[in-house]
Structures are given as C-alpha cells and as structure tokens.
Amino acid sequence: MPDAIADTGLKSLIDYYGEVVAGRTESGFAMACADRLERAALDYSVDSLQAIDQYLLIVHGAQEGIPTVAYANTIMATAIYVGEVIRRGAPSTEYRWGRAQESHAREAGSMPAVSDLSDLVLLNQVTGAALSPTDAVLRLIRHGKAAPPVYSFAVKSIRRAWSSGQV
C-alpha cells in the first residue's frame, strides 16, 4: 500500500499533527495564530501550500509573542503537512517518512515531544537522501518574505522526484 507508513510511531506522529493542523485537537495543543490559517483550503494538494505560506508569513510577524508550545506545534504541524503534500505528490516509490538519526522509542500513548520532529524527514527510498520540510517551514517563519515559500520547496521536490525516472 503506497500511503502506508511502516513505523507505527511515525504514523502516530504524522496522524497526530495532521489533527493539529486541521484544528481537531485539545485547546492546549493549538497552533500559533490558528484563526488565521485557512483550513478549508488544506486538501493535501500542492496549491494548498499557498495557504500554508500565507499563514507562516502571519506567524513570522507575530513570532515574538507566541507561547513555546504553540510555536512548536506550528512548526511540527505545518512541516508534516508540507511533507505529506510532497510524499503524496511524488511517485509512490519515491519518499517515505523516516528519521535522520536514531531516536529513543516513546512509550505507547505518550504525547509527542518537541524533539520528536527534530530528526523527522522524508527519505528517498532509492538513494536514502533526506528531505527536511521542517527546514523550509523554519526559514519562512524566521525570515518572512526573504525566504523561499514552502510552495516552491514542495514543487521542486515533487518535480525532482518525477524527473528522476525511478517510478
């Protein structure tokens, strides 16, 4: 099954932050400026990343006053969303979620920690090269319009996957 994520811990993390970005979590785990995210546009299409870009520019403008948990959730949820757009838009044999380094196992039912995404990447299944949506999200939050949009990051990644001829 092409959409399957082999590691159940990663699948839980991906699913959890999918709920965060969709706004279907407890209020204690909200994203920064959540009311400014156009959630109706989030359908995992490449074009939906334009809504993510606009949202991250709003977060950039407000980042000084954002509580740490909301800031971390914003980074994690949007990075996973961007990664899922890339994974779903690329050939089914191209990317899978993985870790850039060995991580400690989490207890079943425990809440994800901020450090859980620090090494979460999309791994190219053929070459093993890592693609980090977190870096693209952080650049936009930190640098605003001076940074490339996540939309262009995703489009380049998907085009590269399709042109590699590894289908």
C-alpha positions as CSV (number, residue, x, y, z in Angstrom):
1,M,0.0,0.0,0.0
2,P,1.8,3.2,-1.2
3,D,0.4,5.5,1.5
4,A,1.4,3.2,4.4
5,I,4.0,4.5,6.8
6,A,5.9,1.5,8.1
7,D,6.9,2.7,11.6
8,T,3.8,2.9,13.7
9,G,5.4,5.6,16.0
10,L,6.0,7.8,13.0
11,K,2.5,7.1,11.7
12,S,1.1,8.2,15.1
13,L,3.1,11.4,15.0
14,I,2.1,12.1,11.4
15,D,-1.6,11.4,12.2
16,Y,-1.4,13.5,15.4
17,Y,0.0,16.6,13.7
18,G,-2.5,16.1,10.9
19,E,-5.2,16.6,13.5
20,V,-3.3,19.7,14.9
21,V,-3.1,21.4,11.5
22,A,-6.8,20.6,10.9
23,G,-7.7,22.2,14.2
24,R,-9.1,19.0,15.7
25,T,-7.1,18.7,18.9
26,E,-7.4,19.9,22.5
27,S,-7.0,23.6,23.0
28,G,-3.7,23.1,25.0
29,F,-2.1,21.8,21.7
30,A,-3.2,24.6,19.4
31,M,-1.1,26.3,16.8
32,A,0.0,29.9,16.8
33,C,-2.4,32.4,15.1
34,A,-4.6,29.3,14.4
35,D,-7.6,31.5,13.5
36,R,-5.6,32.9,10.6
37,L,-5.0,29.6,8.9
38,E,-7.3,28.9,6.0
39,R,-8.1,25.3,7.0
40,A,-10.8,24.9,4.3
41,A,-8.0,25.1,1.7
42,L,-6.0,22.3,3.2
43,D,-6.6,19.3,1.0
44,Y,-3.0,18.0,0.6
45,S,-2.8,19.4,-2.9
46,V,0.3,21.4,-3.9
47,D,-1.9,24.5,-4.4
48,S,-3.0,24.2,-0.7
49,L,0.6,25.2,0.2
50,Q,-0.1,28.7,-0.8
51,A,-2.5,28.9,2.2
52,I,0.4,27.5,4.4
53,D,2.7,30.1,3.0
54,Q,0.3,32.9,3.8
55,Y,-0.2,31.5,7.3
56,L,3.5,31.2,8.0
57,L,4.0,34.8,7.0
58,I,1.5,35.8,9.6
59,V,3.3,33.6,12.2
60,H,6.5,35.3,11.2
61,G,5.0,38.7,12.0
62,A,3.7,37.5,15.4
63,Q,6.5,35.2,16.4
64,E,7.8,37.3,19.4
65,G,4.6,36.8,21.3
66,I,3.8,33.2,20.6
67,P,3.9,30.7,23.5
68,T,6.6,28.0,23.1
69,V,4.1,25.1,22.8
70,A,2.0,26.9,20.1
71,Y,5.2,27.8,18.3
72,A,6.5,24.2,18.3
73,N,3.1,22.8,17.3
74,T,3.0,25.3,14.4
75,I,6.4,24.2,13.1
76,M,5.7,20.5,13.6
77,A,2.2,20.5,12.1
78,T,3.0,22.6,9.1
79,A,6.2,20.7,8.4
80,I,4.4,17.4,8.4
81,Y,1.6,18.9,6.2
82,V,4.2,20.1,3.7
83,G,6.0,16.7,3.8
84,E,2.7,14.9,3.2
85,V,1.9,17.1,0.2
86,I,5.4,16.2,-1.2
87,R,5.1,12.5,-0.3
88,R,1.6,12.2,-1.9
89,G,2.5,14.2,-4.9
90,A,5.7,12.3,-5.7
91,P,5.8,8.8,-7.3
92,S,4.7,6.2,-4.8
93,T,8.1,4.7,-4.8
94,E,9.9,7.9,-4.0
95,Y,9.5,9.1,-0.4
96,R,8.7,7.6,3.0
97,W,8.8,9.2,6.4
98,G,11.9,8.4,8.4
99,R,14.4,9.6,10.9
100,A,17.7,11.2,10.1
101,Q,19.2,9.7,13.1
102,E,18.4,7.0,15.7
103,S,15.7,8.2,18.2
104,H,14.6,6.9,21.5
105,A,11.4,4.9,21.5
106,R,8.4,6.6,23.1
107,E,6.0,4.8,25.4
108,A,2.7,3.9,23.8
109,G,0.1,6.6,24.5
110,S,2.6,9.3,25.4
111,M,2.3,12.7,23.9
112,P,4.8,13.7,21.2
113,A,7.7,15.8,22.4
114,V,9.1,18.9,20.7
115,S,12.2,17.0,19.9
116,D,10.2,14.3,18.0
117,L,10.4,16.3,14.8
118,S,14.0,17.5,15.0
119,D,15.1,14.4,13.0
120,L,11.9,13.6,11.1
121,V,12.5,13.7,7.4
122,L,11.2,12.4,4.1
123,L,13.7,9.7,2.9
124,N,14.2,8.9,-0.7
125,Q,13.6,5.2,-0.9
126,V,16.1,4.6,-3.6
127,T,19.1,6.9,-2.7
128,G,18.4,7.3,1.1
129,A,18.8,11.1,0.7
130,A,16.8,13.1,3.3
131,L,14.4,15.9,2.6
132,S,13.5,18.2,5.5
133,P,10.2,20.1,5.3
134,T,11.0,21.4,8.8
135,D,13.9,23.5,7.4
136,A,11.7,25.1,4.8
137,V,9.0,25.9,7.4
138,L,11.5,27.4,9.8
139,R,13.1,29.5,7.1
140,L,9.8,31.1,6.2
141,I,8.8,31.7,9.9
142,R,12.2,33.2,10.7
143,H,12.9,35.3,7.6
144,G,9.4,36.0,6.2
145,K,9.2,37.1,2.6
146,A,13.0,37.0,2.3
147,A,12.8,33.2,2.5
148,P,11.5,31.0,-0.4
149,P,7.9,29.9,0.1
150,V,7.2,26.3,1.1
151,Y,5.1,26.0,-2.1
152,S,8.3,26.3,-4.2
153,F,10.2,23.9,-2.0
154,A,7.5,21.3,-2.5
155,V,7.1,21.9,-6.2
156,K,10.9,21.5,-6.7
157,S,10.9,18.3,-4.6
158,I,8.0,16.8,-6.5
159,R,9.4,17.7,-9.9
160,R,12.8,16.3,-8.9
161,A,11.1,13.0,-7.9
162,W,9.1,12.7,-11.1
163,S,12.1,13.5,-13.3
164,S,14.4,11.1,-11.6
165,G,12.7,8.3,-13.6
166,Q,12.5,6.0,-10.6
167,V,8.9,5.1,-11.0
